[in-house]
Amino acid sequence: MQTNLSNISAPELVRLLKDARNRTVNLVADLSDEQMIGPRLAIVNPPLWEIGHVAWTEEFWTLRHLRGQKPLLEDADRLYNSTDVAHDTRWELLLPSRGQTLSYMETVLDRVVANLGATPSPEEIYFHLLVLFHEDMHGEALAYTRQTLGYPPPKAGAGAPSQNGQLRAPPVLGDAEIPGGTFMLGATPDFPFVFDNEKWAHPVEIAPYRIARAPVTNGEFAAFVDDGGYRRREFWNAEGRRWLQTGGSPALDRSFSKFFKKEQGYGSHAASETIEHPVYWQKESNGRWLQRVFDRWIPLRENLPVMHVNWYEADAYCKWAKRRLPTEAEWEMAAAAELNRTQRKRKFPWGDAPPTPARANLDGDASGLLDAAALPEGDSAFGCRQMIGNVWEWTASDFLPYPGFVVDPYKEYSQPWFGTHKVLRGGCWATRARLIRNTWRNFYTPDRRDVWAGFRTCAA
């Protein structure tokens, strides 16, 4: 159950910060010292560095920035400031040991709790929520790092995934008819905490459209693959064709491919630079598709939403299916608008009540993906299912500032990425429920397929 963050007390704020820290520690507790460093890849961080960075960020904003205190760890800025520490150098740093890092994390949290007043000011609440949500996002990143590197699934209590007990309902068929009109895109000032890229709601005109009631499934995407979709260049834009031909950028997919060829016996993607199917798929000699889920290969579950596909792959599928990706405004309207087209927007697809396991697959509560037909209680007013949770959904939109954008204190959160990233919406099974809502904008470069991302389509 999501906490009401609009009237948060000091004890509840402490509980949330401790909950986030427990999740972070649990996500790495079983990893060996070697796994805590891992291979040098452009799409992950060394887990040992990442957990130290989480604690440093908490210290920086709540103790140093907010209260003017001195650093707790000598050279912490040189080690953990992600703005200044180049990604490729994070494997070369002389990091504190695992024990020293965990001790630093504990010391920071203890100091934060000790300094939090009985009645937090709005400024205190803002910066404590900032570091809370920052840690939540890194928890999700640690989960997909484990998937990327083929590590075992997280232990129970850390969003441990499993593919057992999947629902066997038929896929949700058909499109929802959305009438279009004037829509207020973005968040409103009554939200308790909003990142700068959601500010503020502004009118956009949307033509009538039809959007799928459910995300694209593995079975649907497999039909595209089996029809030669990756070899048929007419479905790929110029950037997508370059990505296919080169295996992605040298800093990303090539290093990714070499890692799996050497360490995992990965299959066709690792054996050549030609990409022919989703990154964690492999076909057996009998024609059956397998999918790697953390450290296990299992038969592809056709009724689950397709996941770990990038924007180019989603766009190519849409062209093959004679469909298209929704814009982020279309996505948000389908998720948040009322049937009577009033200016009132729902905070979540089902209404304003917080997420529950019956409405959305979040927090790792379902231990992995659910069937694309699951969770009818979470439907939007137009009958769109799973717009919150299960898989992040790519949209057609570039990540750009809203009109009148003003950067927040965390200047590096949004502004550096405008124009080079695509917008994703909705959250995934590993997203914390307290983090997500209809207006939340996630963003990745279009070549990223390591993240928990799928998509839904619109009629062309």
Backbone torsions as a table, in degrees:
resi	resn	phi	psi	omega
1	MET	NA	132.7	-178.3
2	GLN	-79.4	136.5	176.7
3	THR	-72.0	142.7	172.9
4	ASN	-74.9	107.3	-174.2
5	LEU	-86.7	-0.6	-177.1
6	SER	-79.3	-17.0	-178.9
7	ASN	-140.1	63.0	-168.9
8	ILE	-90.3	136.2	179.1
9	SER	-95.5	166.4	178.1
10	ALA	-61.6	-46.0	178.3
11	PRO	-60.5	-38.4	179.4
12	GLU	-69.6	-37.0	176.7
13	LEU	-63.1	-41.5	176.6
14	VAL	-62.7	-43.1	179.6
15	ARG	-60.2	-42.6	-178.9
16	LEU	-65.6	-43.5	179.6
17	LEU	-63.5	-39.7	178.0
18	LYS	-68.6	-36.8	177.9
19	ASP	-62.9	-44.6	178.9
20	ALA	-63.1	-41.7	-179.1
21	ARG	-66.0	-40.4	177.5
22	ASN	-61.4	-40.9	178.6
23	ARG	-63.3	-43.7	179.5
24	THR	-59.9	-48.1	-178.4
25	VAL	-64.4	-41.4	180.0
26	ASN	-64.3	-31.0	-178.1
27	LEU	-68.3	-18.6	-179.5
28	VAL	-122.1	0.8	-170.4
29	ALA	-60.6	-33.3	-175.1
30	ASP	-94.0	-1.6	-176.7
31	LEU	-78.2	143.8	175.7
32	SER	-73.6	167.4	177.3
33	ASP	-60.9	-36.3	177.7
34	GLU	-66.0	-42.5	178.8
35	GLN	-67.6	-27.3	179.0
36	MET	-68.8	-15.4	172.3
37	ILE	-101.6	-55.4	175.1
38	GLY	70.9	177.6	-178.8
39	PRO	-75.2	155.5	178.9
40	ARG	-78.9	109.5	178.3
41	LEU	-133.1	146.6	-178.2
42	ALA	-72.5	-14.5	-173.5
43	ILE	-103.8	2.2	176.8
44	VAL	-137.4	168.9	170.6
45	ASN	-112.8	156.1	169.2
46	PRO	-61.8	125.0	-178.3
47	PRO	-53.6	-35.2	179.0
48	LEU	-63.4	-40.7	176.9
49	TRP	-67.2	-41.0	-173.3
50	GLU	-64.2	-42.2	-179.1
51	ILE	-70.4	-32.5	174.2
52	GLY	-66.9	-38.3	177.9
53	HIS	-62.9	-38.5	178.4
54	VAL	-60.0	-46.8	-179.7
55	ALA	-67.4	-40.4	178.9
56	TRP	-60.5	-41.6	179.6
57	THR	-62.9	-41.0	177.4
58	GLU	-63.1	-45.1	178.4
59	GLU	-62.9	-44.0	-174.8
60	PHE	-59.9	-48.0	-173.2
61	TRP	-82.2	-37.1	-173.2
62	THR	-94.5	-24.6	179.8
63	LEU	-107.2	-46.3	-175.7
64	ARG	-85.0	-52.8	-179.4
65	HIS	-68.7	-49.2	-174.7
66	LEU	-75.4	-36.4	-171.9
67	ARG	-118.1	-1.9	176.1
68	GLY	69.9	24.2	-178.4
69	GLN	-82.5	160.8	179.7
70	LYS	-80.3	155.8	179.1
71	PRO	-58.7	143.0	178.5
72	LEU	-82.9	-23.5	-174.9
73	LEU	-126.6	125.1	178.5
74	GLU	-61.5	136.5	178.9
75	ASP	66.1	17.1	-178.9
76	ALA	-60.4	-39.8	-179.3
77	ASP	-63.0	-39.6	-179.2
78	ARG	-67.1	-26.4	-178.2
79	LEU	-89.9	-41.1	-162.2
80	TYR	-119.8	-4.4	179.8
81	ASN	-76.7	104.5	-173.6
82	SER	-65.0	-22.1	178.2
83	THR	-69.0	-35.5	-174.5
84	ASP	-102.1	-22.9	-176.7
85	VAL	-92.8	107.0	-178.3
86	ALA	-57.0	141.8	-174.7
87	HIS	-56.8	-46.6	-175.6
88	ASP	-65.1	-19.6	-178.2
89	THR	-86.6	-7.4	-172.5
90	ARG	-69.1	-18.6	175.5
91	TRP	-83.9	-13.7	-176.3
92	GLU	-99.9	-9.3	-177.3
93	LEU	-68.4	147.5	173.6
94	LEU	-84.8	79.2	-175.1
95	LEU	-74.9	151.8	169.8
96	PRO	-57.8	156.3	178.8
97	SER	-65.1	169.9	176.5
98	ARG	-56.2	-47.7	-179.7
99	GLY	-61.4	-43.1	178.8
100	GLN	-65.4	-37.9	179.4
101	THR	-66.4	-45.0	178.3
102	LEU	-63.2	-36.7	177.3
103	SER	-65.9	-41.4	176.6
104	TYR	-60.6	-44.4	179.4
105	MET	-59.7	-42.6	-179.7
106	GLU	-67.4	-41.5	-179.8
107	THR	-63.4	-43.1	179.2
108	VAL	-60.8	-49.3	-178.1
109	LEU	-63.4	-41.9	177.9
110	ASP	-60.3	-41.7	-179.9
111	ARG	-67.5	-39.7	178.1
112	VAL	-61.5	-46.5	-179.5
113	VAL	-63.2	-42.2	-178.8
114	ALA	-65.2	-29.0	-177.3
115	ASN	-90.7	-7.3	-177.7
116	LEU	-80.5	122.0	-178.4
117	GLY	-70.0	167.3	-179.3
118	ALA	-64.3	-32.9	178.3
119	THR	-126.0	92.4	-175.6
120	PRO	-62.3	139.8	175.2
121	SER	-74.4	163.0	175.8
122	PRO	-55.4	-37.0	178.8
123	GLU	-66.4	-41.9	177.1
124	GLU	-62.0	-44.7	179.7
125	ILE	-60.1	-44.0	-178.1
126	TYR	-58.2	-51.0	-174.4
127	PHE	-74.0	-28.5	175.5
128	HIS	-72.9	-36.3	174.7
129	LEU	-69.4	-34.9	177.2
130	LEU	-57.7	-47.7	-177.8
131	VAL	-74.6	-29.7	175.0
132	LEU	-60.7	-50.8	-176.9
133	PHE	-70.6	-32.6	174.5
134	HIS	-60.5	-43.8	179.4
135	GLU	-67.2	-38.6	176.6
136	ASP	-59.1	-41.4	-179.5
137	MET	-67.6	-37.6	177.4
138	HIS	-70.9	-28.1	173.5
139	GLY	-62.4	-43.2	175.4
140	GLU	-63.1	-38.9	178.6
141	ALA	-65.2	-38.9	177.2
142	LEU	-63.8	-35.0	177.9
143	ALA	-65.3	-44.9	-179.8
144	TYR	-77.0	-19.5	170.5
145	THR	-63.6	-41.4	177.7
146	ARG	-62.3	-39.3	176.2
147	GLN	-65.8	-47.2	-178.2
148	THR	-57.0	-43.8	-174.4
149	LEU	-89.2	2.5	178.2
150	GLY	69.7	26.1	176.5
151	TYR	-76.1	161.3	175.7
152	PRO	-60.4	159.2	177.9
153	PRO	-63.4	154.7	177.9
154	PRO	-59.5	155.6	177.6
155	LYS	-71.6	162.9	176.7
156	ALA	-54.4	141.2	-178.0
157	GLY	92.8	-4.1	177.8
158	ALA	-123.8	27.4	-178.0
159	GLY	76.1	41.8	-175.9
160	ALA	-65.3	124.7	-177.5
161	PRO	-89.7	151.1	175.0
162	SER	-149.7	152.1	177.2
163	GLN	-105.2	20.0	-179.7
164	ASN	-84.5	152.9	171.2
165	GLY	66.2	32.2	179.3
166	GLN	-70.2	144.9	175.9
167	LEU	-67.7	152.1	-178.9
168	ARG	-119.0	27.0	175.9
169	ALA	-69.2	152.8	178.5
170	PRO	-68.1	155.8	178.4
171	PRO	-59.0	150.7	174.8
172	VAL	-71.9	123.9	-174.6
173	LEU	-100.6	153.0	169.4
174	GLY	86.7	176.4	-177.4
175	ASP	-110.0	154.3	168.1
176	ALA	-92.5	136.5	177.7
177	GLU	-89.1	118.1	-179.2
178	ILE	-109.5	123.8	-171.6
179	PRO	-72.7	-14.1	-177.7
180	GLY	74.9	-165.3	-178.2
181	GLY	115.8	-166.0	177.9
182	THR	-78.8	129.2	-177.6
183	PHE	-133.5	138.9	178.7
184	MET	-89.7	101.6	-177.4
185	LEU	-86.3	128.1	176.7
186	GLY	113.3	177.5	-176.1
187	ALA	-87.4	161.8	178.4
188	THR	-112.7	157.8	-174.8
189	PRO	-64.4	-11.3	-179.9
190	ASP	-79.2	-6.5	174.7
191	PHE	-68.0	141.0	-177.5
192	PRO	-68.4	-30.6	178.2
193	PHE	-150.3	129.4	-179.5
194	VAL	-138.9	130.5	172.9
195	PHE	-72.5	157.3	-170.8
196	ASP	-61.8	-29.6	-176.1
197	ASN	-73.2	-9.5	176.2
198	GLU	-92.6	-6.2	-173.3
199	LYS	-93.7	136.7	-18.3
200	TRP	-118.7	173.8	179.1
201	ALA	-57.3	133.9	-177.8
202	HIS	-145.7	150.5	-174.3
203	PRO	-74.2	136.3	171.9
204	VAL	-131.7	147.7	177.2
205	GLU	-97.2	127.0	-177.2
206	ILE	-123.4	126.0	176.4
207	ALA	-72.8	154.6	175.8
208	PRO	-56.0	144.7	-177.4
209	TYR	-155.0	168.8	176.3
210	ARG	-121.7	130.9	-178.3
211	ILE	-126.4	143.6	-179.2
212	ALA	-61.7	139.5	178.5
213	ARG	-73.6	-13.4	-177.8
214	ALA	-141.5	157.9	175.5
215	PRO	-69.3	159.6	176.4
216	VAL	-63.5	136.5	-177.3
217	THR	-95.8	166.9	174.0
218	ASN	-56.5	-43.1	-179.2
219	GLY	-62.2	-41.5	178.7
220	GLU	-66.6	-41.4	-179.2
221	PHE	-70.6	-33.4	177.7
222	ALA	-61.8	-33.9	177.7
223	ALA	-63.0	-39.0	175.8
224	PHE	-63.9	-44.7	179.6
225	VAL	-63.5	-47.4	-176.8
226	ASP	-67.8	-20.4	176.3
227	ASP	-87.0	12.4	178.8
228	GLY	78.0	25.1	-174.6
229	GLY	-57.8	-33.6	-179.4
230	TYR	-78.0	-17.1	179.9
231	ARG	-97.2	-13.2	-175.9
232	ARG	-93.7	98.4	-170.6
233	ARG	-66.1	-16.1	-179.4
234	GLU	-66.9	-15.9	-179.7
235	PHE	-90.4	-4.9	-171.9
236	TRP	-116.2	136.1	175.2
237	ASN	-74.4	176.1	-173.0
238	ALA	-59.7	-43.7	179.0
239	GLU	-66.1	-38.6	178.5
240	GLY	-64.8	-37.9	177.9
241	ARG	-66.3	-39.3	176.5
242	ARG	-63.2	-40.8	178.5
243	TRP	-62.3	-43.2	178.4
244	LEU	-62.2	-43.0	-173.4
245	GLN	-72.4	-31.1	-174.9
246	THR	-104.1	-6.0	-174.3
247	GLY	74.7	22.3	-178.9
248	GLY	91.9	-174.6	-179.1
249	SER	-70.0	149.5	179.0
250	PRO	-55.8	-30.5	-177.0
251	ALA	-80.0	-13.5	-173.1
252	LEU	-119.0	-84.3	-171.1
253	ASP	-67.8	-30.2	179.0
254	ARG	-66.6	-44.8	177.8
255	SER	-65.7	-36.3	177.2
256	PHE	-61.6	-46.5	-179.7
257	SER	-62.5	-45.7	-179.0
258	LYS	-62.4	-38.7	179.4
259	PHE	-60.1	-47.9	-176.5
260	PHE	-73.3	-31.3	176.5
261	LYS	-62.8	-40.7	-176.8
262	LYS	-79.6	-43.9	-168.5
263	GLU	-99.4	-26.0	-169.4
264	GLN	-117.6	-6.7	-174.3
265	GLY	57.8	49.4	-158.7
266	TYR	-71.9	-34.6	-179.2
267	GLY	121.1	-153.3	-166.5
268	SER	-64.2	-34.6	-179.4
269	HIS	-65.9	-39.4	-178.8
270	ALA	-76.0	-27.1	-174.9
271	ALA	-74.5	-21.8	-179.9
272	SER	-149.8	171.7	178.4
273	GLU	-86.8	-4.1	179.0
274	THR	-80.4	125.9	-178.8
275	ILE	-96.8	127.2	-173.4
276	GLU	-127.6	-3.8	-177.8
277	HIS	-168.3	170.6	178.4
278	PRO	-56.9	154.3	-166.0
279	VAL	-62.4	-34.4	-177.1
280	TYR	-104.4	22.3	176.8
281	TRP	-102.7	152.7	174.6
282	GLN	-153.7	136.5	-176.9
283	LYS	-99.7	132.3	175.4
284	GLU	-77.9	168.7	-179.3
285	SER	-64.0	-24.8	178.2
286	ASN	-85.0	5.7	177.9
287	GLY	88.2	-1.0	-180.0
288	ARG	-81.7	136.1	177.2
289	TRP	-83.6	139.3	170.7
290	LEU	-113.9	157.4	176.6
291	GLN	-134.4	135.2	176.9
292	ARG	-85.7	122.7	175.3
293	VAL	-114.2	103.0	-172.8
294	PHE	57.7	-111.5	-174.9
295	ASP	-104.7	15.5	-177.8
296	ARG	-126.8	142.0	170.6
297	TRP	-96.2	125.9	-178.2
298	ILE	-130.9	157.4	175.3
299	PRO	-58.4	139.5	-179.8
300	LEU	-63.0	127.7	178.4
301	ARG	-90.2	108.9	-169.9
302	GLU	-66.2	-29.1	-176.1
303	ASN	-88.6	-1.7	174.8
304	LEU	-81.9	150.0	174.1
305	PRO	-59.8	141.2	174.4
306	VAL	-65.8	142.9	-175.2
307	MET	-143.3	158.8	-177.2
308	HIS	64.0	44.0	168.2
309	VAL	-117.6	146.6	-178.2
310	ASN	-92.9	-179.0	-175.8
311	TRP	-64.6	-38.7	179.0
312	TYR	-61.5	-42.9	179.4
313	GLU	-65.6	-42.3	178.1
314	ALA	-63.1	-42.9	179.9
315	ASP	-64.9	-41.2	179.1
316	ALA	-65.4	-41.5	176.3
317	TYR	-58.3	-44.7	-179.7
318	CYS	-58.5	-44.1	179.1
319	LYS	-63.3	-41.6	177.8
320	TRP	-61.1	-40.8	-177.9
321	ALA	-84.6	2.6	-176.7
322	LYS	57.8	44.0	178.4
323	ARG	-127.8	-166.8	175.9
324	ARG	-155.3	162.3	172.8
325	LEU	-76.6	144.9	174.2
326	PRO	-71.8	149.5	167.1
327	THR	-70.5	164.7	179.9
328	GLU	-67.6	-29.2	176.1
329	ALA	-66.9	-41.7	176.7
330	GLU	-63.8	-42.1	178.8
331	TRP	-60.2	-48.7	-176.4
332	GLU	-66.8	-36.5	177.9
333	MET	-64.0	-43.3	179.1
334	ALA	-64.2	-30.4	-178.5
335	ALA	-84.3	-34.6	-164.9
336	ALA	-115.2	-21.4	-173.5
337	ALA	-76.1	154.6	174.0
338	GLU	-89.5	158.0	-178.8
339	LEU	-61.8	-32.4	-178.2
340	ASN	-82.9	4.6	175.1
341	ARG	60.3	31.2	171.9
342	THR	-71.3	167.7	178.8
343	GLN	-73.7	-11.5	178.0
344	ARG	-66.6	136.3	177.9
345	LYS	-118.0	145.8	174.4
346	ARG	-80.5	143.3	176.6
347	LYS	-70.9	-36.3	176.4
348	PHE	-126.7	164.1	-178.0
349	PRO	-55.2	-38.1	-176.1
350	TRP	-84.1	-12.9	-177.5
351	GLY	145.6	-151.2	-177.1
352	ASP	-102.3	-8.2	178.7
353	ALA	-67.7	146.5	-177.4
354	PRO	-62.3	160.0	176.9
355	PRO	-61.5	145.7	170.4
356	THR	-131.5	164.0	178.3
357	PRO	-59.6	-23.2	177.7
358	ALA	-78.3	-15.8	-176.8
359	ARG	-105.5	-32.4	-172.9
360	ALA	-153.8	141.5	177.9
361	ASN	-90.3	94.8	-176.6
362	LEU	-134.8	170.3	170.8
363	ASP	65.4	7.4	-174.6
364	GLY	72.9	10.0	-174.8
365	ASP	-61.4	-35.5	-178.2
366	ALA	-89.3	2.3	178.0
367	SER	58.4	44.3	177.8
368	GLY	128.3	-168.0	-178.9
369	LEU	-72.7	149.6	171.1
370	LEU	-108.3	159.3	175.9
371	ASP	-51.5	146.0	-178.3
372	ALA	-65.4	-14.0	177.3
373	ALA	-96.7	-1.3	-174.8
374	ALA	-74.8	164.3	170.6
375	LEU	65.6	54.2	177.3
376	PRO	-62.7	-22.8	178.8
377	GLU	-66.4	-14.9	179.6
378	GLY	-94.7	8.1	-177.2
379	ASP	-62.4	148.8	173.2
380	SER	-77.3	175.6	179.2
381	ALA	-57.8	-28.4	-178.4
382	PHE	-94.0	5.0	178.0
383	GLY	85.5	17.6	177.1
384	CYS	-83.1	130.9	-171.4
385	ARG	-104.9	144.8	173.7
386	GLN	59.6	35.3	175.3
387	MET	-74.4	-16.1	170.1
388	ILE	-117.7	127.3	176.4
389	GLY	88.5	178.5	-178.1
390	ASN	71.2	-76.0	175.6
391	VAL	-135.4	142.9	166.8
392	TRP	-60.3	150.0	-177.5
393	GLU	-123.0	122.3	174.6
394	TRP	-63.9	144.6	170.2
395	THR	-118.8	170.4	179.1
396	ALA	-74.8	-11.1	-166.5
397	SER	-85.9	139.6	167.5
398	ASP	-70.3	149.6	176.8
399	PHE	-80.0	107.9	-176.8
400	LEU	-134.3	158.0	178.2
401	PRO	-70.7	150.6	171.7
402	TYR	-76.7	160.4	179.4
403	PRO	-54.6	136.3	179.2
404	GLY	75.7	19.3	-177.3
405	PHE	-53.8	134.7	174.0
406	VAL	-129.5	127.1	-176.3
407	VAL	-69.3	141.9	177.5
408	ASP	-86.0	175.6	-179.3
409	PRO	-54.9	-36.4	176.3
410	TYR	-81.8	81.9	-169.6
411	LYS	-65.7	-25.4	-175.4
412	GLU	-87.2	-0.7	-174.6
413	TYR	-68.9	-48.2	-173.4
414	SER	-116.8	-51.1	-166.3
415	GLN	-53.7	-41.5	-177.5
416	PRO	-65.8	-14.7	-171.5
417	TRP	-105.8	-1.7	178.8
418	PHE	-61.8	132.8	174.3
419	GLY	89.7	-13.7	-179.0
420	THR	-114.1	-7.5	-176.4
421	HIS	-118.6	161.7	173.4
422	LYS	-107.0	153.7	-177.4
423	VAL	-88.3	135.3	170.3
424	LEU	-118.4	151.9	-177.7
425	ARG	-131.8	155.2	161.7
426	GLY	100.8	-18.2	-179.1
427	GLY	80.5	175.4	-178.8
428	CYS	-140.2	-177.5	-176.7
429	TRP	-61.3	-26.3	-177.5
430	ALA	-95.3	-2.7	179.9
431	THR	-74.5	138.2	176.2
432	ARG	-71.5	136.9	-177.0
433	ALA	-61.0	-33.6	-178.1
434	ARG	-69.5	-13.0	-174.8
435	LEU	-90.1	-30.4	-162.7
436	ILE	-102.7	154.7	174.9
437	ARG	-166.5	175.4	-175.6
438	ASN	-62.6	-30.3	-174.8
439	THR	-90.1	-4.3	-175.1
440	TRP	-65.3	131.4	180.0
441	ARG	-113.0	115.3	170.1
442	ASN	-98.2	164.0	-175.1
443	PHE	-156.8	132.6	176.0
444	TYR	-142.1	158.8	173.1
445	THR	-67.2	151.8	-171.8
446	PRO	-68.4	-10.3	179.2
447	ASP	-91.3	-3.4	-176.0
448	ARG	-77.1	119.7	174.5
449	ARG	-128.3	15.6	174.2
450	ASP	-86.5	-19.6	-175.4
451	VAL	-81.4	167.9	-175.2
452	TRP	-80.3	64.9	-171.1
453	ALA	-120.4	137.9	169.6
454	GLY	-131.3	-146.8	-179.5
455	PHE	-171.5	162.5	167.3
456	ARG	-124.1	167.5	-171.9
457	THR	-120.6	163.1	171.6
458	CYS	-118.1	154.6	172.8
459	ALA	-64.6	138.9	-176.9
460	ALA	-68.0	NA	NA
